[in-house]
């Protein structure tokens, strides 16, 4: 039993407070460098070596200003942007030889297909422009290659630093140039490491491009088998690459492809969420394979995963049970047991416990073991095996006290004690939850502990303390889900206090974000290149440099500057993505004049005109709710495809989209149609409005229905017909849906507070669409 201890239940979350960010110091420790600290011999201070903090250069707004902003330079850039390259070149002829002028001259030469001039211009510029040296060398090599000057191309490509962002393209170019020079072994060596890369989760597939070069090299040396092997590897391991279909066209005797290549392709398709296509391949070939042969185990695992992602859980179980019983490869077994448990948890409830606990027992150190143990504990709790569930939840916490599942396990324990009306033990768990996660960038567990502490205090007749606790939660974390529902609870008792708290959350003004210190990122080549590309006006290239920088050891100053540069480049989507992932500490507290710009970047009003139109057409749906749903569903990516097959900004399933389109008397949308922002928002807004109407205006029920289906919500409400709304959300059986409801409501609250009528208007931003 957890002892209650001394828990201060008043209007402060100080017990759960975060430590200062590294580099911060308390006010009493700030000493003017012109003074000397006096020592008290009665209280000797330890001799600590003073280490200076490198804050890097101070960056002013002018340091990011465009080079082609005024006068003739602005005229030249305008002509370039309009495609009037001769005009731009003529203007630049009288503008000197600054490196940025020479760079634009080189780009103009490329645009005019004067490849020899471009190659010469860029190669001469490279050493004079250190911030863009490798990018300039790459351009020189590409121009020389286009001019069929393969000696120059190979020489210049080889000069690109192997650590540079441009290195991948340079190695591909080097391989192509050396192939033309008939230096086949050197050409293959140039791309060998790239050819070993697997398919990336998003973006260009350099591994596929390298395999294409390898195939071309083999073809040039008349090595038919080598060409076929490279093309087959491209087709099977990189099924989503644009070159895969071209590889298929080049492969001879396609009907004679080996089975393992077909299985590998199916695995890749399922990993890329092309589940139906992968399953079709596997269903044709799995019957000919016999478990426990390794290939059969791999194929059946992939087929089981495909069925699970298609929500065909009985089929997934039937396929995976023999894999879990007979296959011996540890990785295959772990994934099979975990996926088997996942499907069983949907259709058999407690049936998931056995495979999940078997995984934990066999491979306790596997990355999926914690997920499996927590899933088993939840399944036991749902089945009413309370004592066994408590034992497993305690085991989750003991295995990794600060881990991903420890907080959730503690909260599940709290709910068990709450349902048993064991208030002292329940409050002790809340204290432990808040204290255990008192540090770190995420404040979620501290907020949850504080909110439910208020609930327990009110239930115990200590209403004033409960209101103070909720008020502090709202003040310190106004934009979060728990801040929102804390104000709701206050409003039930004291509406004026709740209104004042909401108004206070929107009252901050706006500070100028510059100057600011760059910190150690100023030493990164990618940072210097990004700044130059921004100033040159090639803003679409800025994310490719900044996002390639290792951010794991960078301090907040560096990260904030990177986010601001992305935003200044008009790259709304990557700016928002970096902010929400790397500036979590900035986005958990109050909105202040200093951090307002970060809030606006992390919560942009992307596609706002389309959002407002779609919301208006959907019976006056709140546009901020649609904006929030879009942000959480797709992270502003209009081309995104989920593992379940949902598409676009509002992640519509094709069947749902077809139903809504018919309702609106529109033609049945294709996959390509659903990737268009306007139509996707129109259909998604209409569907959300309909679900909200059927939920009688309760956003929590509507959002849960949007995510998991309205039938699931109806069933969950029937299971707990008397549950208060806040507790009903916490007890949603699907963790994905629980978190989804909270995330969307957090985003909704943030949009309302950041862009409240009383708030200062944000600066104009470019669209997230690219």
VENVENVEN-V890965 format. One record per backbone hydrogen bond with DSSP energy under -1.0 kcal/mol. CO is the residue of the C=O (numbers start at 0). NH is the residue of the N-H. Records with the same first field share a line. If there is no record, write none. Layout:
# VENVENVEN-V890965
CO: NH  NH
This chain:
# VENVENVEN-V890965
4: 6
7: 9
9: 11
12: 15
13: 16
20: 23
25: 28
26: 29
31: 34
39: 42
45: 47
52: 54
54: 518
56: 517
58: 515
59: 62
60: 63
61: 64
69: 73
70: 74
71: 75
72: 76
73: 77
74: 78
75: 79
76: 80
77: 81
78: 83
79: 82
82: 84
83: 87
84: 88
85: 89
86: 90
87: 91
88: 92
90: 93
91: 94
97: 101
98: 102
99: 103
100: 104
101: 105
102: 106
103: 107
104: 108
105: 109
106: 110
107: 111
108: 113
109: 112
112: 114
113: 117
114: 118
115: 119
116: 120
117: 121
118: 122
119: 123
120: 124
121: 125
124: 127
125: 128
128: 131
131: 135
132: 136
133: 137
134: 138
135: 139
136: 140
137: 141
138: 142
139: 143
140: 144
141: 145
142: 146
143: 148
144: 147
147: 149
148: 152
149: 153
150: 154
151: 155
152: 156
153: 157
155: 158
156: 159
160: 163
163: 166
165: 169
166: 170
167: 171
168: 172
169: 173
170: 174
171: 175
172: 176
173: 177
174: 178
175: 179
176: 180
177: 182
178: 181
181: 183
182: 186
183: 187
184: 188
185: 189
190: 194
193: 196
204: 208
205: 209
206: 210
207: 211
208: 212
209: 213
210: 214
211: 215
212: 216
213: 217
214: 218
215: 219
216: 220
217: 222
218: 221
222: 226
223: 227
224: 228
225: 229
226: 230
227: 231
228: 232
229: 233
230: 234
231: 235
232: 236
233: 237
237: 240
240: 243
242: 246
243: 247
244: 248
245: 249
246: 250
252: 255
253: 256
257: 261
258: 262
259: 263
260: 264
261: 265
262: 266
263: 267
264: 268
265: 269
266: 270
267: 271
268: 273
269: 272
272: 274
273: 277
274: 278
275: 279
276: 280
277: 281
278: 282
279: 283
280: 284
281: 285
284: 287
285: 288
289: 292
292: 296
293: 297
294: 298
295: 299
296: 300
297: 301
298: 302
299: 303
300: 304
301: 305
302: 306
303: 307
304: 308
305: 309
306: 311
307: 310
310: 312
311: 315
312: 316
313: 317
314: 318
315: 319
316: 320
319: 323
320: 324
321: 325
322: 326
328: 332
329: 333
330: 334
331: 335
332: 336
333: 337
334: 338
335: 339
336: 340
337: 341
338: 342
339: 343
340: 344
342: 346
343: 347
347: 350
348: 351
349: 352
351: 355
352: 356
353: 357
354: 358
355: 359
356: 360
357: 361
358: 362
362: 365
365: 368
367: 371
368: 372
369: 373
370: 374
371: 375
372: 376
373: 377
374: 378
375: 379
376: 380
377: 381
378: 382
379: 384
380: 383
383: 385
384: 388
385: 389
386: 390
387: 391
388: 392
389: 393
390: 394
391: 395
392: 396
393: 397
394: 398
395: 399
399: 402
404: 408
405: 409
406: 410
407: 411
408: 412
409: 413
410: 414
411: 415
412: 416
413: 417
414: 418
415: 419
416: 421
417: 420
420: 422
421: 425
422: 426
423: 427
424: 428
425: 429
426: 430
427: 431
428: 432
429: 433
430: 434
431: 435
432: 436
434: 437
442: 446
443: 447
444: 448
445: 449
446: 450
447: 451
448: 452
449: 453
450: 454
451: 455
452: 456
453: 457
454: 458
455: 459
456: 461
457: 460
461: 465
462: 466
463: 467
464: 468
465: 469
466: 470
467: 471
468: 472
469: 473
470: 474
471: 475
472: 476
479: 483
480: 484
481: 485
482: 486
483: 487
484: 488
485: 489
486: 490
487: 491
489: 492  493
493: 497
494: 498
495: 499
496: 500
497: 501
498: 502
499: 503
500: 504
502: 505
503: 506
515: 58
518: 521
519: 522
520: 523
523: 527
524: 528
525: 529
526: 530
527: 531
528: 532
529: 533
530: 534
531: 535
532: 537
534: 66
536: 538
537: 540
538: 541
541: 545
542: 546
545: 548
550: 553
554: 558
555: 559
556: 560
557: 561
558: 562
559: 563
560: 564
561: 565
562: 566
563: 567
564: 568
565: 570
566: 569
569: 571
570: 574
571: 575
572: 576
573: 577
574: 578
575: 579
576: 580
577: 581
578: 582
582: 586
591: 595
592: 510
594: 598
595: 599
596: 600
597: 601
598: 602
603: 605
604: 607
606: 610
607: 611
608: 612
609: 613
610: 614
611: 615
612: 616
613: 617
614: 620
615: 619
621: 625
622: 626
623: 627
624: 628
625: 629
626: 630
627: 631
628: 632
629: 633
630: 634
633: 636
636: 639
639: 647
641: 644
645: 641
646: 651
647: 650
651: 646
652: 656
653: 657
654: 658
655: 659
656: 660
657: 661
658: 662
659: 663
660: 665
661: 664
669: 673
672: 675
675: 679
676: 680
677: 681
678: 682
679: 683
680: 684
681: 685
682: 686
683: 687
684: 688
685: 689
686: 690
687: 691
688: 692
689: 693
690: 694
691: 696
692: 695
694: 697
697: 701
698: 702
699: 703
700: 704
701: 705
702: 706
703: 707
704: 708
708: 712
709: 713
710: 714
711: 715
712: 716
713: 717
714: 718
715: 719
719: 722
723: 727
724: 728
725: 729
726: 730
728: 731
733: 737
734: 738
735: 739
736: 740
737: 741
738: 742
739: 743
740: 744
741: 745
742: 746
743: 747
744: 748
745: 749
746: 750
747: 751
748: 752
749: 753
750: 754
752: 755
755: 758
